[in-house]
Amino acid sequence: MNGERVFTGSIPVLADPRQAGDASGAEPAPLFLVSDSQLLFWGDEEGRFVDRIAACTRPGAPRAAYLGASNGDQPDFYSIFLAAMEGIGPAECRMIPADPCASELAYLEAADVVLLAGGSVERGWRAFEASGVREVVERRYHAGAVLIGVSAGAVQLGTAGWPEGDADAAFPTWGLAPFVVDAHAEDDDWAALRAVVRARGDGARGIGIPRGGGLVYHPDHSLEAVRHPAYEISMANGELVTAMILPPARAER
């Protein structure tokens, strides 16, 4: 690998200029990007990961919305979401389907927590564009709601998605995290992520989140790997550069 580097702790990244000048005046909450659902039930000696999510919500029982369009609104995956939300205490939860009605969009418009489920990146994204969910999620983010992207949902919160097996057909996504995201693709050394970053040219950046791991994109535009190291792949001077972002060191007890 060319130019391999290792970072520990929070890593600064450039802000997406589209996020400037938010009229609401609210500071966005951290973005929680996870490779799969494991982190929603994981904790260490310093506490549970889900407690970090709860700490970003306003006082009282949060209103939580689940977007399952990427997996076809399968109820089994919604059940996992409900179990995870039990970890943050009393919460009002609702699944917003791929083709939501007016009342479901209104619920999403007032949600404190929004989880974007895994599945097919392209399937979910096309549904969000067609239904108006895309714009609602953007508004919720800039109003301070907590967004959690799981697998495909994490990819959608980055700058690009692609049909499974076809990285050459990448399409733009939310870009709330100003880099390309991929999840649980360490077995093929992040081949699709590398292809998408390379195609975007110098200055492009991608982050790969391995199984069981996560990434927090903080309001100050720094990155924090959670549980497992994340992989950073970027283009510089026509070459791919690979780096490791390690989770912050834990204090000795």
N, C-alpha and C positions, 0 to 999 in steps of 0.2 A: 504494500500500500504506500502511496506517495505522501510524504509529509505527515506522518502519523503524529498526533498530539494527544495529550491527556489533560483534561480539566477536572477540577474538583469544586463542587459548590455551584452557586448561581453564576450563570454566564450571561453577560449583557448582549443583547441583540438590538439591531436598529428597529425603530418603531415603523409601523406601516403608516405612511402619510394619510391614508384614508381615515385613520382614527383621530386625526387632529380636529379640533374645533367642535367637539360634541356639544350640541345646544343644551342638553339636559343638565350639564354641569356635574353629573355624577361620575365618579371614577370607576372604570370597569373593575370587576372582581378578577382574581386570577383565573386563567383558563386551566382546567384539569384535563389533560390528555392521557388516556390509559390504553394499554395494548389490549386488555381484556378485562373481565369483571373481577379478577382476583384482588386488585388493590382496594376495591370497595368493601372488602371484608378483611383486609390485612391491617396489622398494627405491629409496632415494635415497642421497645422499652420507653419510647418517648410519646406513645399514644397511637391511636387509630388514625388511619388515613382519612376515614370518613369524618372524623372530628375536625379536620382542617377544612373540609367543605362546609360543615355546619357553622364554623367560626366566621365564614364569609357571608352568611345570611343575616338578615335583620332579626331583631328579637321577636320571639313568638314562633308559632308553628309555621314553617315555610310552606309555600305553595309550590309543588314540584310537578313538572311536566315531562313526560316520556315520549320521545319521537322515535317510533319504530318503523318508519317507512323503509329503511335500508334492509330490514329483514322481513318485510311483508306483514308487519304488525303481528308477529307471532306471539301468542299469549304467554308461552313459557318464558320468553325473554323479558316480558313485562313483569313476570313474577320475580325474577332476579332483581329487577329494579326496585320493586316493592320491599323485598327483603333488605336491600341495601339502605333504603330510606328509613327503615326501622332503626337503623343504627344512629340516626341523628335526632331521634325522638319523635314526638307527634308531628306529622306532616300530612297535608292534604295532597293526594297524588291523583294523577289522571293521565291516561294514555291519549295522546293526540294522534289520530290515524293519518294515513298518507293523504286522504282526501277529507280534511276536517270541515265540519259545519261551522256556522258563524259563532255558536256558543263555545265550541272547542277552540277556535282561534282567539276568542275573547279571554278564555282561561289562560292560554299561552301568553297572551299579551300582558298578563298580570303575574306571570310565574316568577318565583324567586330563584328556582333551580330548574335548569333545563338539561336533560340528558339526551344525547344523540346516540342511538344504539348502533351496534355493529351490523354487518351484513354486506350488501353490495354498495360500494361507494356511489357508483353511477345510478343505480336504481333509486337510492334515497335522495340524491341530489336533484335528479329530474323531478321527483315528487315535490320536493321543497320549492323548486322554482315554479311548478305549475299551480301549487296550492296557495301561495302567498306566505308560506311558513318562512321562506328565506328572509324576507324583509322583517317579519316579526322577530325572529331570532336576533337579527342585527340590532334592532331597537332594544331588545331586552339586554343584550350585552352592554350597549352603551349606557343603559339606565342602571347598570350595576348588578344584574342577575348573574348567578353562577352558572357557567356552562361546563358540562362534562361531556367529553367526546370519548366514546368507547370504540376502539378498532376503526371501523369505517367512519364513525362519528368524529374520531380524532383527525383522520385524514381530511374530512370535509371542513374542519375548522382551520386547516392550513390553506395554502395558496393554490393547490392543484389536486385533482383526483384523476383516475384513469380507469377504464374498464379492466376487469380482471384479465391478466395475461396480455394486455396491449398498452404498454407504457407509452408507445408512440402516439396514442390518441388521447393524451392528457387534456383536461379541460379546467378552467378556472373555478375555484370554489370560494368560500367565504373570505379567506385571507385574514381572519381575526388574529391568528398566529401567523406572523409574516415570514413563513418558510414552508417548504413542502414537508408533509408528514407521511410516514408509513409505519405500519405496526406488524409485529410478530413475523417479520420476514428475514430473520437472522440466518435461517438455514441456507438461503441462497445468497448470503452476503449482500442483502439489500439491492438485488439486481435492478428491480423496477425503479426504486428510488434513485439509484445512481443514473439510470437512463434519463429520468425526468430532469434531474439536476443538470446533467451534462447538456441536454437539449436546450436548457435555458441560458447557458453561457456563463461567462465570468460574473461573479457576484451572486450567483444563485446558491441557495443553501437548503439543505434538507436534514431532517432529524428522524432517525429510526428508533422506535420504541420496542424493545424486546418483550417477549412473553413475560407476564407477571410484573412488568415495569410500568412506569408512568413518567410524565413530564408536567411540570407546572410552569406556565408562562405568566410571569408576575406583571402587575401594572407598571413597574419601572422598566419593563422590557427585558428583564433578566430571565434566564432559564434555570430550572432546578430538576435534575434527574431524581426519581424516587425509586427506592428499593434496588433497582439494577441500573448499571451504566446505560446511557443512551448513546447512540451513534450519530455523530455529526458528519455530513458529507457536503462539501462545498466545491465550487469551481473557482480556480484562481490561475490566471495566466494560461488558460486552456487546459489545465490539468485538474483532475479530481483530487481533493485532499480529504483524508479521513481523520477524524478526531473522536475521542471518547469523552463524554461528560459524566463524571462520577457523582454519585449522590454525596451530599455534604457529609463530612466526617462527624461521627457521633462522639460526644464528650464521654470520657471514661468515668465510670461510676466507682 
